[in-house]
Amino acid sequence: MSKIIAVNAGSSSLKFQLFNMPEETVLTSGLVERIGFEDAVFTIKVNGEKKTTTCPILDHEKAVSMLLEALVEHGIVTSLDEITAAGHRAVHGGETFKESVLVDEEVVAEFESLSELAPLHNPAGLVGYRAFKKNLPNIKHTFVFDTAFHQTMEPDSYIYPLPMEYYDQYKVRRYGFHGTSHMYVSQRCAELMNKHLKDTKIITCHLGNGASITAVDGGKSVNTSMGFTPLAGIMMGTRCGDIDPAIVPFLMRKTGMTPDEMDTMMNKKSGMLGVSGISSDARDIENGCKAGNERAILTQNLYVNRVINTVGGYYAQLGGLDAIVFTGGIGENDVVMREKICTKLEGALGVKLNKELNSVSRGEELLLSAPDSKVQVWLIPTNEELMIARDAYRLSGC
């Protein structure tokens, strides 16, 4: 039996889960928020109850030492020596990392060189890794890449129709993200359908504040909606998704926005927030719809149309479809959005939702389609931490 810690480090946050492997039992989970501030918040789950502390946590090293001390203090482990490996979420692996890897200095250097492709995420992941490496120097560490699952795409899915020199020189291409989530739910869906993964055609919809859709054929990603960055694809909470690229220089000339200001507008002021003028939260949009707010209604309809356009295209590319999977915060909990999406797909794909079951289903593994639906519809909560722990366990040989 091995204890494996799965880590997801952000610029000012740190999420973790501790597993017993190979049983895959969760021993604890937690979150450190507002790292770098005097009023940082540390939360850890002990015997099913959340324990929260507010105190100064000025860097990730302090956050890591605090959570490791808490593991011993609360009797979750008797000694830190029980932790045999750590798995770290690594957002962008470029074309270099096609699968999870054990970390050494060469891997760190290569990963660091990819930071310009994910300037908000890769440096934060490195900070988290180095903090754990300093506190747990004798265990094996693994990087698990968000982009790796999509490295099975063919060039006709990942190449942009730009001059090829930009791909050759700068690796400008579609990479895709949320890969660990798409891998997990597609594999789990095949298990729930009692089918061999290689015999399945599945479209996975990771719908949250960040959202992406992936076509999975025989367990391999063949297309995905996010692109060179997580800005591409369907509309999201604050991100615009795909737009006519000529809009960018047009608005820059009209408004005087700098490239950085334009990037901020598209990433943080657009999507649901930008269209509705209310919120980036789908729950607030739904409340606006119930109140008859026209922009809230437009936002919801626009979101649904972006999803079904992508699903329809992937259906054609796959040449058929066994299942659609909803996951992520919206996919798992927004019953109205799921119903609207499935209703729009009924005529073309033969999707039939069990509306009564859908209306009461949130965050639980469940078949939502009616028995006579030509395509199964599943709600499967994602579990990226488990996938990280599995790869850390497998690669470390613990």
C-alpha positions, 0 to 999 in steps of 0.5 A: 500500500502506498500513499500518493499525494496529487497536487494542483498548484496555481499562482496563489492556490494549492489543491491536494488529495492524498490517496491510498494506492492502489485501492484509490481510497481518498484519505484527505483533501484540501485547499490553500487559497490566497497564498502570498497574503496575510489572510490566506485560508487553509482548509483540510478535510479530517474524518469528513469534516472541513477544518479551516485556518486563516493565517499568513501564508506568504509563499508556496513553500509555507503552504506545503509545509503547513499541509504536511504538518497538518497530515501528521497533526490530524493523524492522517499519516503517522509519519511523512515517510508514508508518502511515497510519491507526488503527482503534479498537474502540469498544464502545458507540455507542448509537443515534448510531453506526450504522456506523464513523466517522472520529474528530473532536472532535464524535465524541469528545464524543458517544462520551464522552456514551455512557460511562454505557451502557458505563462499563467499556469506553467510557472505556478506548477513549477513553484508548487513542484519545487515547494514539495521537492524541498519538503519531500526530497526523497520521494518520486515526483511526476508531472501529469500534463493537461495537453498530453491526452490530445497529442493523439490528434492528427495534423488535420485537427491540430494544424492551423491554416496559417503559413507553416513557418509559424508552426515550424518555428514557433509551434503555433498549433492546437494543443487542447486542455482539460486532457486529464479530465477528458481522459478520465470521463471517457474511460469511465464512460466506457466502463459504465457502458460495459464496452471496451474503450477501443470500441467506443466513440464518445464526446466529452463535454467539460463545461465549467467556467473554463470549458472544452469539448473533445471527440474521443475515438477508441480512447484517443482524442481526435479533436478538441475545442480549445486550441493554442491557448485555453481561450479558444473553442466554445464561450466560457464564463469570462472567455469569448471562445472562437471569434473572427480574428479580424475583430482583434485588430479592429477593436484595437484600432477603435478603442486604443487597447494594447495587446495585453488589454485586448487579451485581458478583455477576451479572457476576463471580460467576455463570455457569459459575463460579457454578453449578459452583463450580469455574471460569469456564473451560470447560476446567476444567468439562470436566475436572470432567465427566470426573471425575464432578462433578455441578455441572460436568455441570449447568453444561455441560448448562445452558450447552447448553440456553441456547444451543439455546433461543436458536438455536431461537428465532432459527431461527423468527424467520428462517423457515429457516436455512442455517448455524450458525457457531461462533466465540470461545474456546469455539466454536472450541476446545470440541469437546464443547460443539459436539457437545452443542449440535448433537446437541440441534439434530438433531431439530428443525433436522436438524443433523448433525455430522461427529463425527469431524471435530469431535473433532479440529478447533480454531481452524481454518476448517472445515465441521463438518456431515455431507453430509446435514445440513439446516443447515451447521455451520461453525467460523470463527475470528473476526477483529475486528482485520481488520474494524477495519483494513478500516473504517479503510482504507476511511474514511481513503481511504489 
